[in-house]
Amino acid sequence: MNDEGLRLLVLLTVLFFVGITCFIIYFIVLYRSKQLKNKREQEQQQYAFQQELLRAQIEMQEQTLLHVSREIHDNVTQVLSFVKLSLALAVNSSEDQKKAKIAESRELVSQAINDLRDLSKSLSFEHITRLGLLKTIDIEAARINKSGLIQTILSTEGDVYPLGAQRELVLFRIYQEALNNALKHSGAKHFKISLQYHPELFNLTLEDDGNGFSARSLDGSGGSGLKNMENRATLIGAVAAIDSAPGKGCCIKVTLNPLEQRLYTDGYHPDRLG
């Protein structure tokens, strides 16, 4: 091989290795760029999740405070007013009547104290973490039944297991929104709550027998609350299906895969990172 051919071979070899090096550098830069993009998307989803969680906590507390104010006005205040009246009447009563009125008043005051204690616990969203989703809904449903505003029916299926404090908070907020819609807009008499715990699936079904609405209303401003339920369900890896028609009531079903939801350790799903 002459010098000309040797130089050409060396040049081609150098170009080949330069090309390989450039390709490797390009691949590394591309891979790094994708990593940074995924990290930014992850941070954005985490921020969105935390913001939605905070919003749900605030709204839940606001909703609970409204209920607490009604409960104090309608029940505790009336009980204490009756105690006040009973003790005033006892002044001019016989000794036996005084003892009877005092004993009755003590029972009523004890009832008022217990009601206030339960109400104070519900002022914080932390009681969901402590009691769990099922127990919290059970307590709230009993309180609603006591108010006489609507009859709630709670049912469960399967062995109860925790879904994670943040997810249970969002699910409880969805329950509150559905109940609030039933109370304010639907004219419903009954509100059914069903929690189904299966190894491969969790379902929260909320159903009322109210006026119902057209599915097209979800696209207007009147459906913003229902859209919020769908968006919140998506944030925790769940799917919210809303079924309603005029005169047919409304059924909201939130479905969560308990195996998949464990991947949401920080409020995001890795499959959504591109």
Contacts in CASP RR format, 6 or more apart in sequence:
PFRMAT RR
TARGET T0000
AUTHOR 0000-0000-0000
METHOD contacts of the structure
MODEL  1
MNDEGLRLLVLLTVLFFVGITCFIIYFIVLYRSKQLKNKREQEQQQYAFQ
QELLRAQIEMQEQTLLHVSREIHDNVTQVLSFVKLSLALAVNSSEDQKKA
KIAESRELVSQAINDLRDLSKSLSFEHITRLGLLKTIDIEAARINKSGLI
QTILSTEGDVYPLGAQRELVLFRIYQEALNNALKHSGAKHFKISLQYHPE
LFNLTLEDDGNGFSARSLDGSGGSGLKNMENRATLIGAVAAIDSAPGKGC
CIKVTLNPLEQRLYTDGYHPDRLG
1 9 0 8 1.000
37 274 0 8 1.000
38 273 0 8 1.000
38 274 0 8 1.000
41 272 0 8 1.000
41 273 0 8 1.000
41 274 0 8 1.000
42 268 0 8 1.000
42 273 0 8 1.000
45 267 0 8 1.000
45 268 0 8 1.000
45 272 0 8 1.000
45 273 0 8 1.000
46 266 0 8 1.000
46 267 0 8 1.000
46 268 0 8 1.000
48 235 0 8 1.000
49 166 0 8 1.000
49 235 0 8 1.000
49 266 0 8 1.000
49 267 0 8 1.000
49 268 0 8 1.000
52 170 0 8 1.000
52 231 0 8 1.000
52 232 0 8 1.000
52 235 0 8 1.000
53 166 0 8 1.000
53 169 0 8 1.000
53 170 0 8 1.000
56 169 0 8 1.000
56 170 0 8 1.000
56 173 0 8 1.000
56 232 0 8 1.000
57 125 0 8 1.000
57 169 0 8 1.000
59 173 0 8 1.000
59 176 0 8 1.000
60 125 0 8 1.000
60 169 0 8 1.000
60 172 0 8 1.000
60 173 0 8 1.000
60 176 0 8 1.000
61 123 0 8 1.000
61 124 0 8 1.000
61 125 0 8 1.000
63 176 0 8 1.000
63 180 0 8 1.000
64 122 0 8 1.000
64 123 0 8 1.000
65 123 0 8 1.000
67 122 0 8 1.000
67 143 0 8 1.000
68 119 0 8 1.000
68 122 0 8 1.000
68 123 0 8 1.000
70 147 0 8 1.000
71 115 0 8 1.000
71 119 0 8 1.000
71 143 0 8 1.000
71 147 0 8 1.000
72 116 0 8 1.000
72 119 0 8 1.000
74 147 0 8 1.000
75 115 0 8 1.000
75 146 0 8 1.000
75 147 0 8 1.000
76 112 0 8 1.000
76 115 0 8 1.000
76 116 0 8 1.000
76 119 0 8 1.000
79 108 0 8 1.000
79 109 0 8 1.000
79 111 0 8 1.000
79 112 0 8 1.000
79 115 0 8 1.000
80 108 0 8 1.000
80 109 0 8 1.000
80 112 0 8 1.000
82 108 0 8 1.000
83 105 0 8 1.000
83 108 0 8 1.000
83 109 0 8 1.000
83 112 0 8 1.000
86 101 0 8 1.000
86 104 0 8 1.000
86 105 0 8 1.000
86 108 0 8 1.000
87 101 0 8 1.000
87 102 0 8 1.000
87 105 0 8 1.000
89 101 0 8 1.000
90 97 0 8 1.000
90 98 0 8 1.000
90 101 0 8 1.000
90 102 0 8 1.000
93 101 0 8 1.000
118 139 0 8 1.000
118 143 0 8 1.000
121 127 0 8 1.000
122 139 0 8 1.000
122 140 0 8 1.000
122 143 0 8 1.000
125 169 0 8 1.000
127 136 0 8 1.000
128 136 0 8 1.000
128 165 0 8 1.000
128 168 0 8 1.000
128 169 0 8 1.000
128 172 0 8 1.000
129 165 0 8 1.000
129 168 0 8 1.000
129 169 0 8 1.000
131 139 0 8 1.000
132 162 0 8 1.000
132 168 0 8 1.000
133 163 0 8 1.000
133 168 0 8 1.000
133 171 0 8 1.000
133 172 0 8 1.000
133 195 0 8 1.000
134 156 0 8 1.000
134 160 0 8 1.000
134 195 0 8 1.000
136 168 0 8 1.000
136 172 0 8 1.000
137 154 0 8 1.000
137 172 0 8 1.000
137 175 0 8 1.000
137 193 0 8 1.000
137 195 0 8 1.000
138 154 0 8 1.000
140 175 0 8 1.000
140 176 0 8 1.000
141 152 0 8 1.000
141 154 0 8 1.000
141 193 0 8 1.000
144 150 0 8 1.000
144 152 0 8 1.000
144 179 0 8 1.000
144 191 0 8 1.000
145 151 0 8 1.000
145 152 0 8 1.000
149 183 0 8 1.000
150 179 0 8 1.000
150 182 0 8 1.000
150 183 0 8 1.000
150 188 0 8 1.000
150 189 0 8 1.000
150 190 0 8 1.000
150 191 0 8 1.000
151 189 0 8 1.000
151 190 0 8 1.000
151 191 0 8 1.000
152 179 0 8 1.000
152 190 0 8 1.000
152 191 0 8 1.000
152 192 0 8 1.000
152 193 0 8 1.000
153 190 0 8 1.000
153 191 0 8 1.000
153 192 0 8 1.000
153 193 0 8 1.000
154 193 0 8 1.000
154 194 0 8 1.000
154 195 0 8 1.000
155 192 0 8 1.000
155 193 0 8 1.000
155 194 0 8 1.000
155 195 0 8 1.000
156 194 0 8 1.000
156 195 0 8 1.000
156 196 0 8 1.000
156 197 0 8 1.000
157 194 0 8 1.000
157 195 0 8 1.000
157 196 0 8 1.000
157 197 0 8 1.000
157 198 0 8 1.000
158 196 0 8 1.000
158 197 0 8 1.000
158 198 0 8 1.000
159 197 0 8 1.000
160 195 0 8 1.000
160 197 0 8 1.000
161 197 0 8 1.000
161 258 0 8 1.000
162 168 0 8 1.000
163 171 0 8 1.000
163 202 0 8 1.000
163 256 0 8 1.000
163 258 0 8 1.000
163 261 0 8 1.000
164 261 0 8 1.000
166 236 0 8 1.000
166 267 0 8 1.000
167 236 0 8 1.000
167 238 0 8 1.000
167 256 0 8 1.000
167 261 0 8 1.000
167 264 0 8 1.000
170 232 0 8 1.000
170 233 0 8 1.000
170 235 0 8 1.000
170 236 0 8 1.000
171 204 0 8 1.000
171 236 0 8 1.000
171 238 0 8 1.000
171 254 0 8 1.000
171 256 0 8 1.000
173 232 0 8 1.000
174 204 0 8 1.000
174 206 0 8 1.000
174 229 0 8 1.000
174 232 0 8 1.000
174 233 0 8 1.000
174 240 0 8 1.000
174 252 0 8 1.000
174 254 0 8 1.000
175 193 0 8 1.000
175 204 0 8 1.000
175 206 0 8 1.000
177 225 0 8 1.000
177 228 0 8 1.000
177 229 0 8 1.000
178 206 0 8 1.000
178 208 0 8 1.000
178 229 0 8 1.000
178 250 0 8 1.000
178 252 0 8 1.000
179 191 0 8 1.000
179 206 0 8 1.000
181 208 0 8 1.000
181 225 0 8 1.000
181 226 0 8 1.000
181 250 0 8 1.000
182 188 0 8 1.000
182 191 0 8 1.000
182 208 0 8 1.000
182 210 0 8 1.000
182 250 0 8 1.000
185 211 0 8 1.000
186 208 0 8 1.000
186 210 0 8 1.000
186 211 0 8 1.000
186 212 0 8 1.000
186 249 0 8 1.000
186 250 0 8 1.000
187 210 0 8 1.000
187 211 0 8 1.000
188 208 0 8 1.000
188 209 0 8 1.000
188 210 0 8 1.000
188 211 0 8 1.000
188 249 0 8 1.000
189 209 0 8 1.000
189 210 0 8 1.000
190 208 0 8 1.000
190 209 0 8 1.000
191 206 0 8 1.000
191 207 0 8 1.000
191 208 0 8 1.000
192 205 0 8 1.000
192 206 0 8 1.000
192 207 0 8 1.000
192 208 0 8 1.000
193 204 0 8 1.000
193 205 0 8 1.000
193 206 0 8 1.000
194 203 0 8 1.000
194 204 0 8 1.000
194 205 0 8 1.000
194 206 0 8 1.000
194 207 0 8 1.000
195 202 0 8 1.000
195 203 0 8 1.000
195 204 0 8 1.000
196 202 0 8 1.000
196 203 0 8 1.000
196 204 0 8 1.000
196 205 0 8 1.000
199 258 0 8 1.000
200 257 0 8 1.000
200 258 0 8 1.000
200 259 0 8 1.000
201 255 0 8 1.000
201 256 0 8 1.000
201 257 0 8 1.000
201 258 0 8 1.000
202 255 0 8 1.000
202 256 0 8 1.000
202 257 0 8 1.000
202 258 0 8 1.000
203 253 0 8 1.000
203 254 0 8 1.000
203 255 0 8 1.000
203 256 0 8 1.000
204 253 0 8 1.000
204 254 0 8 1.000
204 256 0 8 1.000
205 251 0 8 1.000
205 252 0 8 1.000
205 253 0 8 1.000
205 254 0 8 1.000
206 251 0 8 1.000
206 252 0 8 1.000
206 253 0 8 1.000
206 254 0 8 1.000
207 249 0 8 1.000
207 250 0 8 1.000
207 251 0 8 1.000
207 252 0 8 1.000
208 249 0 8 1.000
208 250 0 8 1.000
209 249 0 8 1.000
210 247 0 8 1.000
210 249 0 8 1.000
210 250 0 8 1.000
211 246 0 8 1.000
211 247 0 8 1.000
211 249 0 8 1.000
212 244 0 8 1.000
212 245 0 8 1.000
212 246 0 8 1.000
212 247 0 8 1.000
212 248 0 8 1.000
212 249 0 8 1.000
212 250 0 8 1.000
213 244 0 8 1.000
213 245 0 8 1.000
213 246 0 8 1.000
213 250 0 8 1.000
214 244 0 8 1.000
214 245 0 8 1.000
214 246 0 8 1.000
215 242 0 8 1.000
215 244 0 8 1.000
215 245 0 8 1.000
217 223 0 8 1.000
218 226 0 8 1.000
218 227 0 8 1.000
218 242 0 8 1.000
226 242 0 8 1.000
226 252 0 8 1.000
229 240 0 8 1.000
229 242 0 8 1.000
229 252 0 8 1.000
229 254 0 8 1.000
230 240 0 8 1.000
230 242 0 8 1.000
232 240 0 8 1.000
233 239 0 8 1.000
233 240 0 8 1.000
233 254 0 8 1.000
234 240 0 8 1.000
235 267 0 8 1.000
236 256 0 8 1.000
236 261 0 8 1.000
236 264 0 8 1.000
236 267 0 8 1.000
237 256 0 8 1.000
237 257 0 8 1.000
237 260 0 8 1.000
237 261 0 8 1.000
237 264 0 8 1.000
237 269 0 8 1.000
238 254 0 8 1.000
238 255 0 8 1.000
238 256 0 8 1.000
238 261 0 8 1.000
239 254 0 8 1.000
239 255 0 8 1.000
239 256 0 8 1.000
240 252 0 8 1.000
240 253 0 8 1.000
240 254 0 8 1.000
240 255 0 8 1.000
241 252 0 8 1.000
241 253 0 8 1.000
241 254 0 8 1.000
241 255 0 8 1.000
242 250 0 8 1.000
242 251 0 8 1.000
242 252 0 8 1.000
243 250 0 8 1.000
243 251 0 8 1.000
243 252 0 8 1.000
243 253 0 8 1.000
244 250 0 8 1.000
244 251 0 8 1.000
260 269 0 8 1.000
263 269 0 8 1.000
263 270 0 8 1.000
END
